[in-house]
Amino acid sequence: MSPDCIFCKIADRSIPTPLVYEDSEVVAFQDLNPQAAHHILIIPRQHFADVGEAATAGQSALLGKILVAATQIAHDRGLSTGYRLVCNTGKDGGQTVRHVHVHLLGGRPMGWPPG
């Protein structure tokens, strides 16, 4: 855990936030600034600044669990016609919170290119 990380505080429940998914390693909650009808953030409880740091630390199983959780959440929310998973990494990649996380976006058609 990182004491100044807002996502760590959500994961350890020191900031009360309604969770849409929770297990021993991963939590998920609604994005405060949704970009789609369904916009969920999926995070590991363990702190890694970004996906590169997690991958370098040998956390491929944890990264896989995040994707499995995202798939379960999408299924539970009836996103059978499709959804998008986004993992912003670094400042130029659009990452604003330095804790690895995946955005689950759904409930509307997603255009391409995304940005």
MARBA-3410 file (N, C-alpha, C, O; in Angstrom, 1 decimal):
115
0.8,-1.2,0.0,0.0,0.0,0.0,0.9,1.2,0.0,2.0,1.3,0.6 ~ 0.4,2.2,-0.7,1.1,3.5,-0.7,0.2,4.5,0.1,-1.0,4.7,-0.2 ~ 0.7,5.1,1.2,-0.1,5.9,2.1,-0.8,7.1,1.5,-1.8,7.6,2.0 ~ -0.3,7.6,0.4,-0.8,8.8,-0.3,-1.7,8.5,-1.5,-2.2,9.4,-2.2 ~ -1.9,7.2,-1.8,-2.6,6.8,-3.0,-4.1,6.7,-2.7,-4.5,5.9,-1.9
-4.9,7.4,-3.5,-6.3,7.3,-3.3,-6.9,6.0,-3.6,-7.8,5.5,-2.9 ~ -6.4,5.3,-4.6,-6.9,3.9,-4.9,-6.5,2.9,-3.8,-7.3,2.0,-3.5 ~ -5.3,3.1,-3.2,-5.0,2.2,-2.1,-5.9,2.4,-0.9,-6.3,1.5,-0.3 ~ -6.3,3.7,-0.7,-7.3,4.0,0.4,-8.7,3.4,0.1,-9.4,3.0,1.0 ~ -9.0,3.4,-1.2,-10.3,2.8,-1.6,-10.2,1.3,-1.4,-11.1,0.6,-0.8
-9.1,0.7,-1.8,-8.9,-0.8,-1.7,-8.9,-1.2,-0.2,-9.4,-2.3,0.1 ~ -8.3,-0.5,0.7,-8.2,-0.9,2.1,-9.4,-0.4,2.9,-9.5,-0.6,4.1 ~ -10.4,0.2,2.2,-11.6,0.7,2.8,-11.5,1.9,3.7,-12.4,2.2,4.4 ~ -10.3,2.6,3.7,-10.2,3.8,4.5,-11.0,5.0,3.9,-11.3,5.9,4.6 ~ -11.2,4.9,2.6,-12.2,5.8,1.9,-13.4,4.9,1.5,-13.3,4.1,0.6
-14.5,5.1,2.2,-15.7,4.3,1.9,-16.2,4.6,0.5,-16.5,5.7,0.1 ~ -16.2,3.6,-0.3,-16.7,3.6,-1.7,-17.5,2.4,-2.0,-17.0,1.3,-1.7 ~ -18.7,2.5,-2.6,-19.4,1.3,-3.0,-18.7,0.5,-4.0,-18.2,1.1,-5.0 ~ -18.5,-0.7,-3.7,-17.7,-1.6,-4.7,-18.7,-2.4,-5.5,-19.7,-2.8,-5.0 ~ -18.4,-2.5,-6.8,-19.2,-3.4,-7.7,-18.6,-4.8,-7.8,-19.2,-5.7,-8.3
-17.4,-4.9,-7.3,-16.7,-6.2,-7.3,-15.6,-6.2,-6.3,-15.0,-5.2,-6.0 ~ -15.4,-7.3,-5.6,-14.4,-7.4,-4.6,-14.0,-8.9,-4.5,-14.8,-9.8,-4.3 ~ -12.7,-9.1,-4.4,-12.1,-10.4,-4.0,-10.9,-10.1,-3.2,-10.6,-9.0,-2.8 ~ -10.1,-11.1,-2.9,-8.9,-10.9,-2.0,-7.8,-10.1,-2.7,-7.0,-9.5,-2.0 ~ -7.8,-10.0,-4.0,-6.7,-9.3,-4.7,-7.2,-8.1,-5.5,-6.4,-7.2,-5.9
-8.5,-8.0,-5.8,-9.0,-7.0,-6.8,-10.2,-6.4,-6.3,-11.1,-7.0,-5.7 ~ -10.4,-5.1,-6.5,-11.7,-4.4,-6.2,-12.0,-3.6,-7.4,-11.2,-3.2,-8.3 ~ -13.3,-3.2,-7.6,-13.8,-2.4,-8.7,-14.9,-1.5,-8.2,-15.7,-1.8,-7.3 ~ -14.9,-0.3,-8.8,-15.9,0.7,-8.3,-16.2,1.6,-9.5,-15.5,1.7,-10.5 ~ -17.3,2.4,-9.4,-17.7,3.3,-10.4,-16.7,4.4,-10.5,-16.2,4.9,-9.5
-16.4,4.9,-11.8,-15.6,6.0,-12.0,-16.4,7.3,-11.6,-17.6,7.4,-11.9 ~ -15.7,8.2,-11.0,-16.4,9.5,-10.5,-16.7,10.4,-11.7,-17.6,11.3,-11.6 ~ -16.1,10.2,-12.8,-16.3,11.0,-14.0,-16.5,10.1,-15.2,-15.7,9.9,-16.1 ~ -17.7,9.4,-15.2,-18.0,8.4,-16.2,-18.0,8.9,-17.6,-18.5,10.0,-17.9 ~ -17.4,8.1,-18.5,-17.3,8.4,-19.9,-18.2,7.5,-20.8,-18.2,7.6,-22.0
-19.0,6.7,-20.1,-20.0,5.8,-20.8,-21.0,5.4,-19.7,-20.8,5.7,-18.5 ~ -22.1,4.8,-20.2,-23.2,4.4,-19.2,-22.6,3.5,-18.1,-23.0,3.6,-17.0 ~ -21.7,2.7,-18.5,-21.0,1.8,-17.5,-19.5,2.2,-17.6,-18.9,2.0,-18.6 ~ -19.0,2.7,-16.5,-17.6,3.1,-16.4,-17.1,2.7,-15.1,-17.3,3.4,-14.1 ~ -16.4,1.5,-15.0,-16.0,0.9,-13.8,-14.4,0.9,-13.8,-13.8,0.7,-14.8
-13.8,1.2,-12.7,-12.4,1.1,-12.5,-12.1,-0.2,-11.8,-12.7,-0.5,-10.7 ~ -11.2,-1.0,-12.3,-10.8,-2.3,-11.7,-9.3,-2.1,-11.2,-8.5,-1.8,-12.1 ~ -9.0,-2.3,-10.0,-7.7,-2.1,-9.4,-7.2,-3.3,-8.6,-8.1,-4.0,-8.0 ~ -5.9,-3.5,-8.5,-5.4,-4.5,-7.5,-5.4,-3.9,-6.2,-5.2,-2.7,-6.1 ~ -5.5,-4.7,-5.1,-5.4,-4.1,-3.8,-3.9,-3.7,-3.5,-3.6,-2.8,-2.8
-3.0,-4.5,-4.1,-1.6,-4.2,-4.0,-1.2,-3.0,-4.9,-1.7,-2.9,-6.0 ~ -0.3,-2.1,-4.4,0.0,-0.9,-5.1,1.1,-1.2,-6.1,2.2,-1.7,-5.8 ~ 0.9,-0.8,-7.4,1.9,-0.7,-8.4,1.5,0.5,-9.2,0.3,0.8,-9.4 ~ 2.5,1.3,-9.5,2.3,2.7,-10.1,1.6,2.5,-11.5,0.7,3.4,-11.8 ~ 1.9,1.5,-12.2,1.3,1.4,-13.6,1.5,-0.1,-14.0,2.1,-0.9,-13.3
0.9,-0.4,-15.2,1.0,-1.8,-15.6,2.4,-2.2,-15.9,2.7,-3.4,-15.7 ~ 3.3,-1.3,-16.3,4.7,-1.7,-16.6,5.4,-2.1,-15.3,6.1,-3.0,-15.3 ~ 5.1,-1.4,-14.2,5.7,-1.7,-12.9,5.2,-3.1,-12.5,6.0,-3.9,-12.0 ~ 3.9,-3.3,-12.6,3.3,-4.6,-12.2,3.9,-5.8,-13.0,4.3,-6.8,-12.5 ~ 4.0,-5.5,-14.3,4.6,-6.6,-15.2,6.0,-6.8,-14.9,6.4,-8.0,-14.9
6.8,-5.8,-14.7,8.2,-5.9,-14.4,8.4,-6.7,-13.0,9.4,-7.4,-12.8 ~ 7.5,-6.5,-12.1,7.5,-7.2,-10.8,7.0,-8.6,-10.9,6.9,-9.3,-9.9 ~ 6.8,-9.1,-12.1,6.3,-10.5,-12.3,4.9,-10.8,-11.8,4.6,-11.9,-11.4 ~ 4.1,-9.8,-11.9,2.7,-9.9,-11.5,1.7,-10.2,-12.6,0.6,-9.7,-12.7 ~ 2.1,-11.1,-13.5,1.2,-11.4,-14.7,0.0,-12.1,-14.2,-1.1,-11.9,-14.8
0.0,-12.9,-13.2,-1.2,-13.6,-12.7,-2.2,-12.5,-12.1,-3.4,-12.6,-12.3 ~ -1.7,-11.5,-11.4,-2.5,-10.5,-10.8,-3.1,-9.6,-12.0,-4.3,-9.3,-11.9 ~ -2.3,-9.3,-13.0,-2.9,-8.6,-14.1,-4.0,-9.4,-14.8,-5.0,-8.8,-15.3 ~ -3.8,-10.7,-14.9,-4.8,-11.6,-15.5,-6.0,-11.6,-14.7,-7.1,-11.6,-15.2 ~ -5.9,-11.5,-13.3,-7.1,-11.5,-12.5,-7.9,-10.2,-12.6,-9.1,-10.2,-12.5
-7.2,-9.1,-12.9,-7.9,-7.9,-13.2,-8.8,-8.0,-14.4,-9.9,-7.6,-14.5 ~ -8.2,-8.7,-15.5,-9.0,-8.9,-16.7,-10.1,-9.8,-16.5,-11.2,-9.7,-17.1 ~ -9.9,-10.9,-15.7,-11.0,-11.8,-15.4,-12.1,-11.1,-14.7,-13.3,-11.3,-14.9 ~ -11.8,-10.3,-13.7,-12.8,-9.5,-13.0,-13.5,-8.6,-13.9,-14.8,-8.5,-13.8 ~ -12.8,-7.9,-14.8,-13.5,-7.0,-15.8,-14.5,-7.8,-16.6,-15.6,-7.3,-16.9
-14.1,-9.0,-17.0,-15.0,-9.8,-17.8,-16.2,-10.2,-17.1,-17.4,-10.2,-17.6 ~ -16.1,-10.5,-15.8,-17.2,-10.9,-14.9,-18.1,-9.7,-14.7,-19.4,-9.9,-14.8 ~ -17.6,-8.6,-14.5,-18.4,-7.4,-14.3,-19.2,-7.1,-15.5,-20.4,-6.7,-15.4 ~ -18.5,-7.1,-16.7,-19.2,-6.9,-18.0,-20.4,-7.8,-18.1,-21.5,-7.4,-18.6 ~ -20.1,-9.1,-17.9,-21.2,-10.1,-18.0,-22.3,-9.8,-17.0,-23.5,-9.8,-17.4
-22.0,-9.5,-15.8,-23.0,-9.2,-14.7,-23.9,-8.0,-15.1,-25.0,-7.9,-14.7 ~ -23.3,-7.0,-15.8,-24.0,-5.8,-16.2,-24.7,-5.9,-17.6,-25.2,-4.9,-18.1 ~ -24.6,-7.1,-18.2,-25.3,-7.3,-19.4,-24.7,-6.7,-20.6,-25.4,-6.3,-21.6 ~ -23.4,-6.5,-20.6,-22.7,-5.9,-21.8,-22.4,-6.9,-22.9,-21.2,-7.0,-23.3 ~ -23.4,-7.6,-23.3,-23.2,-8.7,-24.2,-22.9,-8.2,-25.6,-22.3,-9.0,-26.4
-23.2,-7.0,-26.0,-22.9,-6.5,-27.3,-21.5,-5.8,-27.4,-21.1,-5.4,-28.5 ~ -20.8,-5.8,-26.3,-19.4,-5.3,-26.3,-19.1,-4.3,-25.2,-20.0,-3.7,-24.7 ~ -17.8,-4.2,-25.0,-17.3,-3.2,-24.0,-15.9,-3.0,-24.4,-15.3,-3.7,-25.2 ~ -15.3,-2.0,-23.7,-13.9,-1.6,-24.0,-13.2,-1.7,-22.6,-13.7,-1.2,-21.6 ~ -11.9,-2.2,-22.7,-11.0,-2.2,-21.5,-9.9,-1.3,-21.9,-9.3,-1.4,-22.9
-9.6,-0.3,-21.0,-8.5,0.6,-21.3,-7.6,0.7,-20.0,-8.0,0.7,-18.9 ~ -6.3,0.6,-20.3,-5.3,0.7,-19.3,-4.3,1.8,-19.7,-3.4,1.6,-20.4 ~ -4.5,3.0,-19.2,-3.6,4.1,-19.4,-2.4,4.0,-18.6,-2.4,3.6,-17.4 ~ -1.2,4.2,-19.2,0.1,4.1,-18.5,0.9,5.3,-18.8,1.3,5.6,-19.9 ~ 1.3,6.0,-17.7,2.1,7.1,-17.7,1.4,8.4,-18.1,0.3,8.4,-18.6
2.1,9.5,-17.9,1.5,10.8,-18.2,1.0,11.0,-19.7,-0.1,11.4,-19.9 ~ 1.9,10.6,-20.6,1.5,10.7,-22.0,0.4,9.7,-22.4,-0.2,9.9,-23.4 ~ 0.3,8.7,-21.7,-0.8,7.7,-21.9,-2.1,8.1,-21.3,-3.1,7.4,-21.5 ~ -2.1,9.2,-20.6,-3.4,9.7,-20.0,-3.6,9.2,-18.5,-4.8,9.3,-18.0 ~ -2.7,8.5,-17.9,-2.9,8.0,-16.5,-2.8,9.2,-15.6,-1.8,10.0,-15.5
-3.9,9.3,-14.8,-4.0,10.4,-13.8,-3.8,10.0,-12.4,-3.4,10.8,-11.5 ~ -4.0,8.7,-12.1,-3.8,8.2,-10.8,-2.7,7.1,-10.9,-2.8,6.2,-11.7 ~ -1.6,7.3,-10.1,-0.5,6.4,-10.2,-0.7,5.1,-9.4,0.0,4.9,-8.4 ~ -1.7,4.3,-9.8,-2.0,3.0,-9.3,-2.6,2.3,-10.5,-3.5,2.7,-11.1 ~ -2.0,1.1,-10.8,-2.4,0.4,-12.0,-3.9,0.2,-11.9,-4.5,-0.2,-10.9
-4.6,0.5,-13.0,-6.1,0.3,-13.0,-6.5,0.1,-14.5,-5.9,0.6,-15.4 ~ -7.7,-0.6,-14.6,-8.3,-0.8,-15.9,-9.7,-0.2,-15.9,-10.4,-0.4,-15.0 ~ -10.0,0.6,-17.0,-11.3,1.2,-17.2,-12.1,0.2,-17.9,-11.7,-0.3,-19.0 ~ -13.3,-0.2,-17.4,-14.3,-0.9,-18.2,-15.4,0.1,-18.6,-16.0,0.7,-17.8 ~ -15.5,0.2,-20.0,-16.5,1.1,-20.5,-17.5,0.4,-21.4,-17.1,-0.5,-22.2
-18.7,0.6,-21.2,-19.7,0.0,-22.0,-21.1,0.7,-21.9,-21.2,1.6,-21.2 ~ -22.0,0.1,-22.6,-23.4,0.7,-22.6,-23.6,1.7,-23.8,-24.6,2.3,-23.8 ~ -22.6,1.9,-24.6,-22.7,2.7,-25.8,-21.7,2.2,-26.9,-20.7,1.6,-26.5 ~ -21.9,2.5,-28.1,-21.0,2.1,-29.1,-19.6,2.9,-28.9,-19.7,4.1,-28.6 ~ -18.5,2.2,-29.1,-17.2,2.8,-28.9,-16.6,3.0,-30.3,-16.5,2.1,-31.1
-16.3,4.3,-30.6,-15.7,4.6,-31.9,-14.2,4.3,-31.9,-13.6,4.0,-30.9 ~ -13.6,4.4,-33.1,-12.2,4.2,-33.3,-11.7,5.1,-34.3,-12.4,5.3,-35.4 ~ -10.6,5.8,-34.2,-9.7,5.6,-33.1,-10.2,6.3,-31.8,-11.0,7.2,-31.9 ~ -9.7,5.8,-30.6,-10.3,6.3,-29.4,-9.9,7.7,-29.0,-10.5,8.3,-28.2 ~ -8.8,8.2,-29.5,-8.4,9.5,-29.0,-7.3,10.1,-29.8,-6.9,11.2,-29.5
END
